[in-house]
């Protein structure tokens, strides 16, 4: 029997090396990027809920754009979107906030509206449009009658 490396052994070593590299890359990605992003997302949701308890929908949107302006890009859009979603879930309604907001299923109209709204707020980057998703969902729920005003838990 011949001693040495056979084709099967070489393939096995390559597969093991790829698995080790994959695990290392996953660990690096988690510790450097995904873990902090998840923690940041939780903080944004908490801050959005806190603001929404005393704000209306228009204030939620304005604050979201201010926050997004401090850190635009994919990460900034994700965090701003989480903030806006949490804020809108508990805020009071602002009359007229949904005027001109197309239904989310109207894809072409949504794209135009998002681009126009982002440009009006001074954001012409490719990720700003993602920030507006929670507002469209909020307006769609209101139009469908699926939204209830937050209740004040204090006794008179």
Secondary structure, 3 states (H helix, E strand, C coil): CCCCCCHHHHHHHHHHHHHHHHHHHHHHHHHHHHHHHHHHHHHHHHHHHHHHCCCEHHHHHHHHHHHHHHCCCHHHHHHHHHHHHHHHHHCECCCCCCCCCCCCCCHHHHHHHHHHHHHHCCCCCCCHHHHHHHHHHHHHHHHCCCCCCCCCCCCC
